Amino acid sequence: MVLNGSEIVVECLKEQGVDTVFGYPGGAILNIYDALYQHSGEIRHILTSHEQGAAHAADGYARATGKVGVCMATSGPGATNLVTGIATAYMDSVPMVAITANVTLPLLGKDSFQEVDIAGVTMPITKHGYIVKNVEKLADTLRMAFHIARSGRPGPVLVDITKDVTAATCEFTPAALSEEPPVAKYTEEDLLQIAEYIRNAERPYIYLGGGAIISGAEREVAEFAELIDAPVCDTLMGKGAFNGRSDRYTGMIGMHGTKASNLGVSQCDLLIALGARFTDRVTGNPKRFAENAKVIQFDIDTAEINKNIRVDAALVGDLKKILSDLNPKLEKQDHSAWMQKIRELREKYPLKYDTAGLSCPYIIEEIDRITKGDAIITTDVGQHQMWAAQYYRYTKPRTFLSSGGLGTMGYGLGACIGAQLGQPDKLCINIAGDGCFRMNMQELATASRYNIPVIQVVINNHVLGMVRQWQTLFYGKRYSQTVLNDKVDFCKVAEALGCAAIRVTAKEEVAPALEKAIALKAPVLIECVIPEDDKVFPMVPAGAPISEVFDGDDLKEE
């Protein structure tokens, strides 16, 4: 059948199983939006308030569902407004296809109105980028974009289409969606070597990253931990890949990881990294990281092996397949003395905070209690993000969505909207600081426009909390440009954007506010006012070994 380029875009989206697209129209992409209008019963389009919100929503949709998220924008500033969201997805290995339109082919390269080389701009932050100048190549390009986005180590792909291609016609032949088997680049001998390392270990430790969630390996990870009788810590991206209520679980590792995890990893004799990339926020001083241990790494991306930490052995492939192949080769281990040592560390160094007044950890614990740990939690970046990672006990994958690699302020609300649309039966709550919330608070208008029942919790300490914490500890309390104590009223902003709003200033108000927000089944903002100098502990100074983790009690002793 003969279709124009815009109709081909829609047909390819349907082929790929796309049911939701996030975007914002403009002149260059109008033909595609006209085709979407004709197919509105098959593909739902969510008009966000800003293109960055569309990219974050596509990201949140992808993280919550495991599908490829899709966003769209017009040429020039529309396309460049997607860049932060694309970079966020790239750093966290999120499958996304960003479709942009550009000026017509004769106008390319002439500094035409709203012309930007968006494929060039996004080259360092995408798995691949295309500019389509021939309608005959459009369908195959879109199919390849989705394949690249979801295969191997997932990530974003950009497809830029000139406006004349969206109007040109050609013969279109439908194609079935095909799935490839998981990647595996190891041999039977490699598996036996890993099994030997494990058999010889006396103090093994499992370090779990986001790759465990991407591969859907939570069952295999749990079986692996039982087989080798080891404790488990996780990264920010690995939250929910292992049951946070398990006796084996010691909490997050790294700069704001628990003392039990940081000290335990520093004392282990075998560290096994499952889908984790040894980021600087985890390792601290890499020369002193797990210096008493042999290190094994399982990762789908060959480039991550020996990139940050030298390893003694590695398996390259999909983590679910690796563990499915490895687990049957392992005998049940008994490390009772080591597990007892870890339990003692957990008991000696529990997470704790000042319970006298309203604080973010208390709010997170109340959210955990009221939702029974079964909500999808999205966050922005900063103190509230770390508290959400520490005090909410995640038991399932794809329930904690946060910008880990890029640290994007303003990520959470768009991601929460995307997650809610992808998982409509789940309660979705975004936790943001007041500084982050200002970045993209206009997306409350998106939530109210479609009556998307997200709950936006704003932790308002009237400062840029994490930056202020560093200024307090390392910059002599010189609070340069981190005080936000102005006249902005977030509750009035929320109401003006069509949402309900509740202000909380005391502990006893938290539970009623959450229960009311859940009962409303509509977009709600809860502003929680906390002290400006609350700090996230434990903490490891930048560049220090994680064994030098300290908390508030340590500061008092000094």
N, C-alpha and C positions, 0 to 999 in steps of 0.2 A: 504494500500500500504506500501511496505517496503522502508524505507529511512534511510540514515545514519544521524548521529547527526547534521552535518552541514546543511544538507537539511532540517532537522526538525527545526533548528533555523530560517532559511529563511521562511519556511512555517508558523511558528508561528508569525513571524513579519508581514507577509502578512495578517494573520487572524486578527491581532490587528490594522490593518489599517495603518501600518508604510509605509511611502513613501520615507523617507530620513533617512540615518544613517551617523553619523560623526565618523571618526576613523582613525586608523593608524595600518598597519599590522605588523606581526612579526612571528617568527617561530611557537610558540604554537598555534596561531590562524589562521594559513595558510589554514587549511581545510575549515573554515568558509568563508574566503575570496575567496576561489575557488568556493564555492557555490554561494556567492554573484555575482561573475563574470558570472555565468550561468543565473542569474536572474537580470542582470543589467537593463533590460527594465522595471522591475517592482519596484525595490527598488534602488533609487539613493544613491550612496555612495560618501561622500565628504571627500577627503583626506586632513586633516588639516596639519599644519606644526609642530604641537606638540600635544601630547595627551591632555594636559590641554586645548588647543584651541578646541579640539573635545568635551570635557565635557561642556565648556562654550557655544559652538555653539548649542549643544543639549538643554542646559538650555534656551538659547535665543529663539530657535525654539518653545520650550514648552510654555514659557511665552507669546510669540506673538500669538500663535495659540490656546492654551488651550489643545493641544494634549500631549501625552507622548513623550518626547524627548529621542532619543536613541544614545548612543555612544559605541564604541568598542575599545579595546586595547589588546595587547598581554600580556604575563606573565611578572612578575618581574617589571622592571622599566617602562614598558609600562602601566601596571596597576597602579603603584604608582603615575605616572604622572596624572592620573585622579582624585586623591584624593582631591585636592583643589577645582576642579569643582564640585565634588560630595558633598563636605561640603558646598559649596556655595548654591547648590540646596536644601540641607537639611535645612539650616537656613532660607531659604525663601519659603519653602513648594512648591517646583517645582517638578512636576511629571517627573521622568527620570528613564530609565532602562540602567544601565551600564553593558555591556556584556564583560567579560574578559575570556581568555583561560589560562590554567595552564599546568604544566608539566603532563606527563602521571601518572596514578594512582600508579604504582609501584615506581615512583620516588618522590612522595609526602612525605614531612617530612624528606628528606635526604639532604637538602641544595643543591639541584640540580641546574644546570645552569639556571639562570633567574627564580628561584622559590621564590615566596613570598606568604604568607598567606594573600591574599588581602581581603578575607572575614573577617578575624580577624582584619586587619588594619582598615577597613571601618565600623566595627560594630557600633561605636558610632555616625557615621554620615550618616547612612542609616535607612530607615524604616525597612528594612529587608535585609538579605544577604544569598545567597545560594552558596554552592559548589556542582556541579552535578558530581557524580561519576558513575552513571548508566544511560545508554541511555534510558532505559524504563521510567525514571522519568523526562526526559528532557522537553518534551512538556508541561506536567502539571506544572512543575516548572516555565517555561517561562510565561505561562498563568497566574499563580498566581502572578508572579512578576509584570506584567502589571496591574493586578487588585489592588494589594497593592499600587502601585505607584500612581494610579489615584483616589482611593477611600478615603473617609473620608478626613482627612487633607493630601493633596498630599505630595509626597516626593520621593527621589531616592531609588532605589532597585538595589542591585548588584547580578549578576548571573555569577559565575565563573565556567567554564566547563573544565574538564581535557581533554587533547588533544586526548586521546584514545576514549573518549566518542564522540568527534566530528567525529570520523571515524567509530565507531561501528554502527550497523544497528539494526532496530527493526520495528515492525508494527506501522504505524502512522495513526491515525484517525482524520480527520479535525473536528474542533469544531467552532460553531458560537460565535461571540463576544456578550456578554450579559452585559447589564447595570443594576445597582441596583438603587432603589429609594433613594433620599437624606436621610441622617441620621437625625433623630429627637428624642430627649430624654427629651421631656417636655409634660406637660399635658395642658388641657384647663384651669385649675385653674392657672397654671404658666403664661399663656398668659394674663389672667384677672388681675393677680397681677401686671404684667409689665404695663398694660394699666392704672391701678390705680396710679402707680408711675408717669407716664407721665401726667395723668389728674391733679395731685396735684402740678406739677412743675410750677414755674413762670419763671425760667431762664434755660431752657434745652439747652444742647450743644451736638452735634453729633461728635464723634471721630471715624474716618473711617480708616480702615486698609486694608491690602492686601487680607484678606478673602473675602472682597466684590467683588474683581476682580476675584478671584478663583471661587467663586460661581456664577458669572454672574448676580449679584444682582443690577446692576446700576439703572435699572428702578424702582425697589422696594425701593431702597435707596432714590431716588429723590421723590417718592410718600410719603415716611415716613417723610422726611424733611418738605414737604409742610403740611402734616397733623398735625405735632406737632409744626409747625412754629418755627423752630430752626436754628441757624447757624451751619455750617459744617466746621470742620478742618480735615486734613488728615495726615497720616504718609508718609514716603518716599515710602513705598510699596503700599499705597492706591491711589497714583496719577492716576487720570483718572476715578476712580470709581464714582466721582461726578464732575459735570461740573465746571471747574476752572474759567469760566467766569460768573458764577451765582452770584447774589447779596448776596446769603446766604454764599458763600464760603469765608473763612477768611485766607486760606493758610495753610501751614504746621505747625504742632505743635512740640515743643521739642527744642533740643539744638540749632538748626538753624531755628526754626520756627518763624513765624511773631509775633510781639508784640501783634497784635489783637488776635491771637489764644491763645497764652500763657496767656495773661492777662484775656481774656474772659473765658477760662477754669478755671482759678483760681477764677473767680467770679461767676461761674454758680452754680445752686443748684441741677441740675441733669445732670450727664455725662453719655452718652450712647455710649459704645464702640461696634462698629460693625466690627467684624472680625479683631480685633486689640489686641495685646498681652501685652501692657504696658511695652515695652522695656525701658531700662535705658536711651536711647537716647531721649525718649519721656517724661518720668516722671521726670527726674532730681532727686531731693531728694524725694523718694517715700512717706516719712512721711508727706511731705508738698504738695503732689500732689492733686489737686482738693479737698482741705481740707474743703471747704464749701459745698460740694455736696454729694448727694447720688450717688452711682455708679452702673450702670447696664452693664453687659457684655453679648454679644451674640457671641459664638464661637463654632466651630465644635469640638474642642479638649478639653475634660474635664480637661486635665492636665493644661490648661492655666487659668482655673478659680481659682481665689485667689492665683495664683502663685507669682505675683509681687505686686499686689494691692488687698486689701480686698474689695469685692464688696457686695452690699446690695441685689442684685438679679441677676440671670443669666438664660439664655436659652442656652442649648447645642444642636447644630444641624447645618445643612447647612443654611447659612444666607439667601439665596434666599427663602428657604422654611419658615424660621422663619418669615421673613417680609411678605411673602404671607399669612401666618396665622394670623399675628398680625395686619397688616394694616386695615383689615375690622372691627376690634374691636375698632378702635380709632375714636373719634370724632375730627372734625377740631378744633384746638386750635388757640388762638389769643394771641401772645406775642409781641405786637407792641412796647411796651416800651423797652423790652429787645432787640429786633432786632434793634431799634433805637440806643441803647447804643452800640451795636456791630458795627453798621455803623460809629458811632462817633470814635470808636477805630481804625477802618480801615482808616478813613480819617486823624486822628491825627498821626498814625504811619504807613505810607505806606512804602513798600520796596523802598529803594533808594540807589544810588551809585554815585560816582564821574563821571560826564559825560564829563569831559574835554578831556580825551584821550581814547585810545582803552582799553577796559576792557572786561572781560568775561561776565558780565551781559548784556552789550551792544550787544555782539555777540549772546548771547542766545535770546535776544529780536528780533534781526534781523532774526535769524533762525525761530522763532515763526511767525514773520510777513511774511516772504517769503514763508514758508510752509503752512501758514494759520492755524497753529496749528494741521496739519493733518499728520505729520510724526510720525514714530516710533523713539523715542530717546533712545539710550542706553548710559550708562556712565561707567566710571571707578569710582574710589573712591577718595574723597578729596574735595577741594574747588570747582572745576568745577562741581562735582556731586551736591553739595548744590545749586550752582547758577543755574544749569539746573533744579533742583526741584523748585526753587523760581521763576524764570523769564520766563520759558516756561509754557504757560497756557494749561494744559491737559484737554481735554473735553471728551475723550473716554478711556475705559479700554484697557489694553494691549498695550499701546503706550509709556510707560516709563518703561524701563527695567534696573535695577540697583542692584548691590549686597548690600542689606540692612543689613542683619544680620551678615554676615561674614566680609563685607568690603573688598572685594577681589580686590586688584590692579591687572590690566591685564584682568579683566573680560570683558570689554565692546566690544572689537573688535570681539572676537569670538562670543559673544552674538548677535552682530549686523549682522554678517554673517548668523547665524542661523535664526534670525528674518527675514532677507531679503529672505532667501530661503523658509521660512514658509509663508511669506506674500509678494509674488513677485510684487504685484501691489502697494505696499506702498513704500514711500521714507524712507530709513533707515539711520540714522545719529548717529555715535558714537562720544561722546564728552569725551576726555581724557586729563589729565594733562601730562606734559612731563615725569614725574616720572613714572606714570602708563603705559604710552605708551611703554616705554622701556621694560616692563615686557613681553609683548607678541606681539611686533610689527611685528614679523615674520609672523603673520597671514595675513598680507597684501599680502604675496605670495599666500596664499589660495584664497583670493579675486581675485587676478589677474589671477590665474590659471583657474578659472571658470568664469571669467568676472562677478563677483557678484558686482552690482553697489552700494556698500556702500560708504558713505562719512565719512571719518575719520577726525574729527576736533581735532587738538592738541593745547591745551591752554598752550603755552610755556612761563613760567615765570622763567625758569632756576633754579628753586628750588623745593623742596618738600613742596608745598604751605601750606597745612593744618598743617603739623608738624611745619613749620616755624612760622605760625600764633600762635601756642601754645608757641613756644619758645619766640616769641616777647612779648606775653601777660603774660606768667607765668614763664619763665625761663631766665629772665634778658637779652634777646637778645643774648643768647649763641647759635649760629647756628651750632650745632654739627652735621656734616654729612648730611646737608640738602641742600647744594649748589651744583647745577648740571651744572654750567657754564663751560662746556667743549667744545670739538671740534666736537661733534656729529651734523650732518646736517640731520634733519629729512626729508627734501625734497629730498635730494640725496638718502637717504635710501629708500624712497617710490619709486622713479624712478628706483632704482636698483632692487626692488622687483616687478617691472612691472606695477606700478600705476602712474597716473598723480599726479602732486604736485603743490601747489600754496602757496606762503608765503604772509601773511598779516601783516602789521606793522602799519596801520592807519585805522581809522574808515571808511573813504570813500572807503576803499578797500574791506570791508566785504561783502556787498551786491553783487558786481560784482563777487567776488570769489565764493560765494554760488550759484549764478545763473549759472555761467560757470560749476561748479561741477555737478549741477543737469542736465544741458543740455548734458553733456558728456555721461550720462547713462553708466558709467564705474566706477571702483574703483578709488577714488580720495582722496588725503590727502590735508587738508588745515591747514597749520601751522600758528597760530596766536600768535604773540609775545606781551606779556603784562608785566606791571611792576611787580617786584618781591615781593613787599610788599602790594599788594591789599589783602583785608581781607573780609571774609564772615561775614556779619552781617544781622540780629541780632544774638546774641550768648548767651548761658547760660553756665556759668562755670560748669565743671563736679562736680556733687554732690550737686549743689545749686538747690533751688526750681525754677521752670520755671517762677514764678512771678518775679524773679530777672533778667529777660532777659535785655540785654543792646545792644547798637549799637555804631557806631562811634561818634555820637553826645554826647552820655553819657560819652564816654572816654574824649572828648575834655573839657567837663564841669568839669571833675575830675582834 
